[in-house]
């Protein structure tokens, strides 16, 4: 459980890093730095954000408590 939480936090940190890189590339003066940087870092940001959301949903489904109704069972007594 701790390992999955740490890996999810690493994904969040990578999303923040690449979002920062998109912002830095957007402010670049040269077009050959600006557009490839925005496109590549933007795509990586979107992919990592999608992985983070899917991982969070998966962790929620795995570790969330479930309320399952227990069926009532009647057993007849026998002489044996």
C-alpha positions in Angstrom: 0.0 0.0 0.0 2.8 2.4 0.9 4.6 1.6 -2.4 1.5 2.4 -4.4 0.9 5.7 -2.6 4.6 6.7 -3.2 4.3 5.8 -6.9 1.2 7.9 -7.1 2.9 10.8 -5.5 5.8 10.4 -8.0 3.3 10.6 -10.8 1.8 13.8 -9.4 5.3 15.3 -9.0 6.0 14.5 -12.7 2.8 16.1 -13.8 3.7 19.2 -11.9 7.2 19.2 -13.4 6.0 18.8 -17.0 3.3 21.5 -16.5 6.1 23.8 -15.3 8.1 22.9 -18.4 5.2 23.7 -20.6 5.0 27.1 -19.0 8.7 27.7 -19.4 8.6 26.6 -23.1 5.6 28.9 -23.7 7.7 31.9 -22.6 10.6 31.0 -24.9 11.5 33.6 -27.5 12.7 31.3 -30.2 10.1 29.3 -32.2 12.3 26.2 -32.5 12.4 26.0 -28.7 8.9 27.2 -28.0 6.7 24.9 -30.1 8.4 21.6 -29.8 8.8 22.2 -26.1 5.1 23.1 -25.6 3.9 20.1 -27.7 6.2 17.5 -26.2 5.9 18.6 -22.6 2.2 19.2 -23.0 1.6 15.7 -24.3 3.7 14.2 -21.5 1.7 16.2 -19.0 -1.6 15.0 -20.4 -0.4 11.3 -20.5 1.0 11.5 -16.9 -2.2 13.2 -15.7 -4.3 10.5 -17.2 -2.2 7.8 -15.6 -2.5 9.6 -12.3 -6.3 9.7 -12.6 -6.6 6.1 -13.6 -4.2 5.0 -10.8 -6.2 7.0 -8.2 -9.5 5.5 -9.4 -7.9 2.0 -9.3 -6.5 2.6 -5.7 -9.9 3.8 -4.6 -11.6 0.7 -6.1 -9.1 -1.7 -4.6 -8.9 -0.3 -1.0 -12.3 1.2 -0.5 -14.5 -0.7 2.0 -17.4 -2.6 0.5 -20.7 -3.2 2.1 -21.8 -6.7 1.2 -25.0 -8.1 2.7 -24.5 -11.4 4.4 -27.2 -13.9 3.5 -29.1 -15.6 6.4 -28.5 -19.3 6.4 -30.8 -21.7 8.3 -29.5 -25.2 9.2 -31.9 -27.9 10.3 -30.8 -30.0 13.2 -30.4 -33.7 12.6 -29.9 -36.5 15.1 -26.4 -37.2 13.8 
